[in-house]
């Protein structure tokens, strides 16, 4: 399948990720959870693993009332590929903020999406906090660890 054949899929995947951001900004745990499959995996940047849509929804209901109350999401997709006809992998940068968005998002995120009869849904999400100083030190002392695209 050529890249141009995937335009509708790219748009649909982007719409799911946009819906996640809108749900977060509205503190709408139910809308947030609807973006995920029934058996989705969700790993936070602190290492917490949530399993399934219900767990993701209820944990975010609690988060929207406490730690993330009043926050908004910012994000950008840096790569999107389709390893199969019904599977997408999106990698991007994201962050939460209250007043002003950060100049550069501090987290790296991976979304694995699957096409279901009612549309694309997130089957797995992993969120990792980026450590630029540690990364720079690693690249300085072990240059071969730098990603090929950055060499």
PyMOL commands that set and color helices and strands:
alter all, ss='L'
color gray80, all
select helices_A, chain A and resi 3-25+29-34+53-65+132-141+143-145+148-150
alter helices_A, ss='H'
color red, helices_A
select strands_A, chain A and resi 36-43+49-51+72-84+87-97+107-116+119-129
alter strands_A, ss='S'
color yellow, strands_A
deselect
rebuild
show_as cartoon
